[in-house]
Amino acid sequence: MIDHSDQPDDKADTRTIADYIYQELHRDIVSGALIPGTKLRMEKFSRLYGVGMSPLREALVKLTGDALVRTEGQRGFWVSPISANEFEDTVGIRALIETEAVMRSIRLGDGAWEARVREAHAALAESAERLTEGDDDVALAAWERANRRFHDALASACASPWLMRIRRMLHRHAERYRAIVLPDRRIDPDTHDEHDAIAEAVLDRKSLRAGHLIRTHVQRTANCVREALQTREHGGDTAPAVRCAKALNRGF
């Protein structure tokens, strides 16, 4: 779990205590630092954060809305479990949502949107160049941020706050599965070609082609996670899935 002992005193100046706790727990759950199925004991986390029960409960209730935490009546809160079935559902809905958001953006996007896409794509290409020099943690983290911004830019003109909200939630769940099931991840060089093709189709306003490329991109991202999850649930050797991750992980 991430060490919270050095949290800044001025956090509450910009957001409520509950919001701060929410962000910290959200990060620990998505990163896998908090293991799926773990009971979140209120007393423990109250001491950890040095806060009362009310803001902690507020943060946990908010996390249930993100489907990252589950509650059963008065029995308490648990980190949401993971499963192959839930992952398949997440991937399927994510492909639909991502495709719809991008196709709407192609239809509604203006020159400013095109500029955002070009800028984000250029930044992603630059971060990919750094990755070729070595997959160190710093370069990989920078690439992941650039990757997220690129896909955010593609969808940013969809003109639907609800679509964007659902999209963000699904992205976090996909990120959580990758972090937990495939912690030793690498980026396949073919991913860069996929991004180039997506950017070209989007900027040329070829919505059907862009939609097809997005759906393929999402599904290929899922392949290694799917294999690792199935192996995990059957108690098998995860080494083949890890090798798959190193060779094929798409990072979307």
C-alpha positions as CSV (number, residue, x, y, z in Angstrom):
1,M,0.0,0.0,0.0
2,I,1.1,3.5,-0.7
3,D,2.6,5.3,2.3
4,H,0.3,8.2,3.3
5,S,2.3,9.4,6.3
6,D,3.7,12.4,4.5
7,Q,0.4,13.8,3.2
8,P,0.5,17.6,2.9
9,D,-1.4,19.7,5.4
10,D,-2.8,22.0,2.8
11,K,-4.7,19.3,0.9
12,A,-7.9,20.3,2.7
13,D,-7.5,23.9,1.4
14,T,-8.3,22.8,-2.1
15,R,-10.6,19.9,-1.5
16,T,-12.5,18.3,1.3
17,I,-11.0,15.6,3.5
18,A,-13.4,13.1,2.0
19,D,-12.3,14.0,-1.5
20,Y,-8.6,13.5,-0.5
21,I,-9.3,10.1,1.0
22,Y,-11.3,9.2,-2.0
23,Q,-8.4,10.0,-4.3
24,E,-5.9,8.1,-2.2
25,L,-8.1,5.0,-1.9
26,H,-9.0,5.2,-5.6
27,R,-5.3,5.2,-6.5
28,D,-4.5,2.3,-4.2
29,I,-7.4,0.2,-5.6
30,V,-6.7,0.9,-9.2
31,S,-2.9,0.2,-8.8
32,G,-3.6,-3.1,-7.0
33,A,-2.0,-1.9,-3.8
34,L,-5.3,-2.8,-2.1
35,I,-6.0,-6.5,-3.0
36,P,-9.3,-7.4,-4.6
37,G,-11.7,-8.7,-2.0
38,T,-9.9,-7.1,1.0
39,K,-12.2,-5.8,3.7
40,L,-11.7,-2.1,4.3
41,R,-11.8,-1.9,8.1
42,M,-12.9,1.6,9.1
43,E,-10.8,1.8,12.2
44,K,-7.6,0.9,10.4
45,F,-8.1,3.5,7.6
46,S,-9.3,6.1,10.1
47,R,-5.9,5.7,11.9
48,L,-4.0,5.6,8.6
49,Y,-5.4,8.9,7.4
50,G,-5.9,10.5,10.8
51,V,-9.5,11.4,10.1
52,G,-12.9,10.6,11.6
53,M,-15.4,8.0,10.4
54,S,-17.7,10.4,8.6
55,P,-15.3,11.6,5.8
56,L,-13.9,8.1,5.4
57,R,-17.4,6.6,5.0
58,E,-18.3,9.4,2.5
59,A,-15.2,8.5,0.5
60,L,-16.0,4.8,0.5
61,V,-19.6,5.4,-0.5
62,K,-18.3,7.4,-3.5
63,L,-16.1,4.5,-4.4
64,T,-19.0,2.2,-4.5
65,G,-20.5,4.5,-7.2
66,D,-17.3,3.8,-9.2
67,A,-17.8,0.0,-8.7
68,L,-14.3,-0.1,-7.0
69,V,-15.8,-0.8,-3.6
70,R,-18.7,-3.0,-2.6
71,T,-20.8,-2.9,0.5
72,E,-23.3,-5.4,2.1
73,G,-25.8,-3.7,4.3
74,Q,-24.3,-2.9,7.7
75,R,-21.4,-5.4,7.3
76,G,-18.9,-2.9,5.9
77,F,-16.9,-2.3,2.8
78,W,-14.7,-4.5,0.6
79,V,-12.4,-3.8,-2.4
80,S,-14.4,-5.1,-5.4
81,P,-13.2,-8.5,-6.6
82,I,-12.0,-9.2,-10.1
83,S,-13.1,-12.0,-12.4
84,A,-12.9,-13.1,-16.0
85,N,-16.7,-12.7,-16.5
86,E,-16.6,-9.1,-15.2
87,F,-13.6,-8.3,-17.3
88,E,-15.3,-9.6,-20.5
89,D,-18.3,-7.4,-19.6
90,T,-16.0,-4.4,-19.0
91,V,-14.2,-4.9,-22.3
92,G,-17.4,-5.3,-24.4
93,I,-19.0,-2.2,-23.0
94,R,-15.8,-0.2,-23.2
95,A,-15.4,-1.0,-26.9
96,L,-18.9,0.3,-27.4
97,I,-18.5,3.5,-25.4
98,E,-15.1,4.3,-26.8
99,T,-16.2,3.8,-30.3
100,E,-19.4,5.9,-29.8
101,A,-17.4,8.8,-28.2
102,V,-14.8,8.9,-31.0
103,M,-17.4,8.7,-33.8
104,R,-19.4,11.5,-32.2
105,S,-16.3,13.6,-31.9
106,I,-15.6,13.0,-35.6
107,R,-19.1,14.2,-36.4
108,L,-19.1,17.2,-34.0
109,G,-15.4,18.2,-33.6
110,D,-14.2,21.5,-34.8
111,G,-10.7,22.9,-35.7
112,A,-9.8,23.2,-32.0
113,W,-10.6,19.5,-31.5
114,E,-8.4,18.6,-34.5
115,A,-5.6,20.6,-33.0
116,R,-5.9,18.8,-29.7
117,V,-5.8,15.4,-31.4
118,R,-2.7,16.4,-33.4
119,E,-0.9,17.8,-30.4
120,A,-1.8,14.7,-28.3
121,H,-0.7,12.4,-31.1
122,A,2.6,14.2,-31.5
123,A,3.3,14.0,-27.7
124,L,2.5,10.3,-27.7
125,A,4.9,9.7,-30.6
126,E,7.6,11.6,-28.8
127,S,7.1,9.5,-25.6
128,A,7.2,6.4,-27.8
129,E,10.6,7.4,-29.1
130,R,11.9,7.6,-25.5
131,L,10.5,4.1,-24.9
132,T,12.7,2.7,-27.6
133,E,15.7,3.8,-25.6
134,G,14.7,1.4,-22.8
135,D,11.5,0.5,-21.0
136,D,12.4,2.1,-17.7
137,D,9.6,2.9,-15.2
138,V,9.9,6.7,-15.8
139,A,9.6,6.4,-19.6
140,L,6.8,3.9,-19.3
141,A,4.8,6.1,-16.9
142,A,5.3,9.1,-19.3
143,W,4.1,7.0,-22.2
144,E,1.0,5.9,-20.3
145,R,0.1,9.5,-19.5
146,A,0.6,10.5,-23.1
147,N,-1.5,7.5,-24.2
148,R,-4.3,8.5,-21.9
149,R,-4.3,12.1,-23.1
150,F,-4.3,11.0,-26.8
151,H,-7.4,8.8,-26.3
152,D,-9.0,11.5,-24.2
153,A,-8.4,14.0,-27.0
154,L,-10.0,11.7,-29.6
155,A,-13.2,11.5,-27.5
156,S,-13.2,15.1,-26.2
157,A,-15.6,16.5,-28.8
158,C,-18.4,14.0,-28.2
159,A,-20.5,16.6,-26.4
160,S,-21.8,14.2,-23.8
161,P,-20.6,14.6,-20.2
162,W,-22.3,11.3,-19.3
163,L,-20.4,9.4,-22.1
164,M,-17.1,10.9,-21.0
165,R,-17.9,10.0,-17.3
166,I,-18.7,6.4,-18.1
167,R,-15.7,6.2,-20.4
168,R,-13.3,7.4,-17.6
169,M,-14.8,4.9,-15.2
170,L,-14.3,2.0,-17.7
171,H,-10.8,3.1,-18.4
172,R,-9.9,3.0,-14.7
173,H,-11.3,-0.5,-14.4
174,A,-9.3,-1.7,-17.4
175,E,-6.2,0.0,-15.9
176,R,-6.9,-1.9,-12.6
177,Y,-7.1,-5.3,-14.3
178,R,-3.8,-4.7,-16.1
179,A,-2.1,-3.5,-12.9
180,I,-3.2,-6.5,-10.9
181,V,-3.0,-9.3,-13.5
182,L,0.0,-8.1,-15.5
183,P,2.2,-6.0,-13.2
184,D,5.3,-6.6,-15.4
185,R,4.0,-4.9,-18.6
186,R,5.8,-3.7,-21.7
187,I,4.5,-1.8,-24.7
188,D,4.3,-3.6,-28.1
189,P,5.9,-1.5,-30.8
190,D,3.0,-2.3,-33.0
191,T,0.8,-0.2,-30.7
192,H,2.5,3.0,-32.2
193,D,1.4,1.9,-35.7
194,E,-2.2,1.4,-34.4
195,H,-2.2,4.9,-32.9
196,D,-0.9,6.4,-36.1
197,A,-3.7,4.7,-38.1
198,I,-6.4,5.8,-35.6
199,A,-5.2,9.4,-35.7
200,E,-5.1,9.4,-39.5
201,A,-8.7,8.0,-39.7
202,V,-10.0,10.4,-37.2
203,L,-8.5,13.5,-38.7
204,D,-9.6,12.4,-42.2
205,R,-13.1,12.1,-40.7
206,K,-13.5,8.5,-41.7
207,S,-15.7,7.5,-38.8
208,L,-16.4,3.8,-39.9
209,R,-12.7,3.1,-40.2
210,A,-11.9,4.9,-37.0
211,G,-14.6,3.0,-35.2
212,H,-13.2,-0.3,-36.5
213,L,-9.7,0.6,-35.4
214,I,-10.8,1.6,-31.9
215,R,-12.8,-1.6,-31.4
216,T,-9.8,-3.7,-32.6
217,H,-7.4,-1.7,-30.3
218,V,-9.6,-2.3,-27.2
219,Q,-10.0,-6.0,-27.9
220,R,-6.3,-6.5,-28.6
221,T,-5.5,-4.7,-25.3
222,A,-7.7,-7.3,-23.6
223,N,-6.1,-10.4,-25.0
224,C,-3.2,-10.8,-22.5
225,V,-5.3,-9.8,-19.5
226,R,-7.9,-12.3,-20.6
227,E,-5.4,-15.1,-20.8
228,A,-3.8,-14.2,-17.4
229,L,-7.2,-14.0,-15.7
230,Q,-8.3,-17.4,-17.0
231,T,-5.0,-18.9,-15.9
232,R,-5.3,-17.2,-12.5
233,E,-8.9,-18.5,-12.0
234,H,-7.8,-22.0,-12.8
235,G,-4.8,-21.9,-10.6
236,G,-2.3,-22.4,-13.4
237,D,1.1,-21.1,-14.2
238,T,0.9,-17.4,-15.1
239,A,4.3,-17.4,-16.9
240,P,2.8,-17.8,-20.4
241,A,0.5,-14.8,-19.7
242,V,3.4,-12.7,-18.5
243,R,5.4,-13.5,-21.6
244,C,2.3,-12.6,-23.6
245,A,2.1,-9.3,-21.7
246,K,5.8,-8.5,-22.5
247,A,5.2,-9.2,-26.2
248,L,1.7,-7.9,-26.8
249,N,0.4,-5.5,-24.2
250,R,-1.3,-2.6,-26.0
251,G,-1.5,-0.2,-23.1
252,F,-5.0,1.2,-23.9
